[in-house]
Amino acid sequence: MLSGLSKWLVDPKRNPLAAIHMKTISNRLRKYGLRHDDLYDPMYDLDVKEALNRLPREIVDARNQRLLRAMDISMKHEYLPENLQAMQTPFRNYLQDMLTLVKRENAERKALGALPLYQRTLP
């Protein structure tokens, strides 16, 4: 029951509030030329770091360029020009498939009792 309710809450096709939220996020990401997957921080989640390491170099370079451009225009207190905002695709995912694969591999390693591939250590 709770699973069905939670799916309904986050599905923009079924819940009008989720659709409004998605449109708001989309507009804010377009202003800076970002994609939703650009918001994942590899320093916070080691699975994201591993997924980024497995992606092709040109995809990671494009991500870094988008992040640098967003920081630059944010520091200038500006937004992308309207014609560039119209070309942006904020919910075109490039990281989700690889991140799902990495999380599935980690869950399998844990289920088999193997040691994790990477561990966070304090310097």
Legacy VTK file of the C-alpha trace (Angstrom):
# vtk DataFile Version 3.0
C-alpha trace
ASCII
DATASET POLYDATA
POINTS 123 float
0.000 0.000 0.000
2.699 2.460 0.975
4.746 1.561 -2.079
1.836 2.396 -4.387
1.269 5.706 -2.607
4.941 6.671 -2.785
5.043 5.816 -6.508
1.987 7.973 -7.081
3.501 10.893 -5.147
6.633 11.105 -7.308
5.088 10.256 -10.706
4.560 13.526 -12.637
2.154 11.815 -15.035
-0.231 10.908 -12.221
0.316 13.551 -9.538
-0.175 17.199 -10.571
2.018 18.447 -7.711
4.882 16.236 -8.887
4.413 17.630 -12.406
4.622 21.194 -11.086
7.736 20.301 -9.097
9.368 18.691 -12.142
8.600 21.735 -14.288
10.072 24.061 -11.662
13.257 21.990 -11.409
13.470 21.843 -15.201
13.216 25.624 -15.503
15.910 26.203 -12.887
18.284 23.701 -14.495
17.704 25.254 -17.945
18.721 28.678 -16.645
22.176 27.320 -15.863
22.425 24.759 -18.658
22.592 21.769 -16.326
21.136 18.283 -16.415
19.635 16.570 -13.394
22.454 13.992 -13.327
24.995 16.838 -13.043
23.764 17.430 -9.491
25.145 14.127 -8.194
28.325 14.726 -6.175
31.095 12.133 -6.588
32.715 13.295 -3.330
29.542 12.504 -1.381
28.675 9.121 -2.885
31.420 6.715 -3.925
28.979 4.848 -6.171
28.560 8.027 -8.220
32.333 8.366 -8.421
32.662 4.794 -9.686
29.847 5.286 -12.207
31.526 8.441 -13.543
34.821 6.552 -13.861
33.092 3.934 -16.013
31.442 6.409 -18.377
33.123 7.392 -21.656
35.523 10.311 -21.383
33.500 12.620 -23.686
30.397 12.294 -21.488
32.380 13.161 -18.352
34.059 16.081 -20.164
30.655 17.418 -21.266
29.450 17.147 -17.655
32.479 19.062 -16.390
31.958 21.768 -19.042
28.312 22.166 -18.015
29.306 22.462 -14.353
32.028 25.021 -15.106
29.655 27.071 -17.275
26.987 26.975 -14.550
29.456 28.138 -11.892
30.699 30.910 -14.169
27.293 32.357 -14.974
26.205 31.940 -11.363
29.174 33.991 -10.175
28.268 36.659 -12.731
24.658 36.668 -11.440
23.379 35.887 -14.920
21.479 33.133 -16.717
21.993 31.473 -20.068
20.521 33.390 -22.996
16.937 32.415 -23.852
17.912 30.732 -27.127
20.410 28.471 -25.306
17.923 27.736 -22.516
15.458 26.439 -25.101
18.056 23.910 -26.346
18.737 22.406 -22.901
17.557 18.904 -21.944
17.568 18.806 -18.127
16.071 15.342 -17.694
18.082 13.516 -20.345
19.913 11.053 -18.130
23.433 9.850 -18.792
24.419 8.556 -15.362
21.407 6.594 -14.121
22.015 3.331 -15.995
25.647 3.088 -14.913
24.779 4.121 -11.342
22.129 1.401 -11.176
24.671 -1.138 -12.413
27.243 -0.064 -9.805
24.688 -0.216 -6.983
23.530 -3.661 -8.141
27.142 -4.907 -8.215
27.736 -3.574 -4.701
24.556 -5.230 -3.428
25.656 -8.510 -5.009
29.112 -8.256 -3.423
27.513 -7.579 -0.056
25.122 -10.521 -0.453
28.049 -12.811 -1.279
30.035 -11.563 1.711
32.861 -10.104 -0.367
34.795 -7.048 0.684
33.689 -3.752 -0.868
35.748 -2.473 -3.784
36.254 0.898 -2.148
35.907 2.272 1.342
35.821 5.801 2.608
38.773 6.545 4.885
39.634 9.613 6.868
43.079 11.117 6.282
LINES 1 124
123 0 1 2 3 4 5 6 7 8 9 10 11 12 13 14 15 16 17 18 19 20 21 22 23 24 25 26 27 28 29 30 31 32 33 34 35 36 37 38 39 40 41 42 43 44 45 46 47 48 49 50 51 52 53 54 55 56 57 58 59 60 61 62 63 64 65 66 67 68 69 70 71 72 73 74 75 76 77 78 79 80 81 82 83 84 85 86 87 88 89 90 91 92 93 94 95 96 97 98 99 100 101 102 103 104 105 106 107 108 109 110 111 112 113 114 115 116 117 118 119 120 121 122
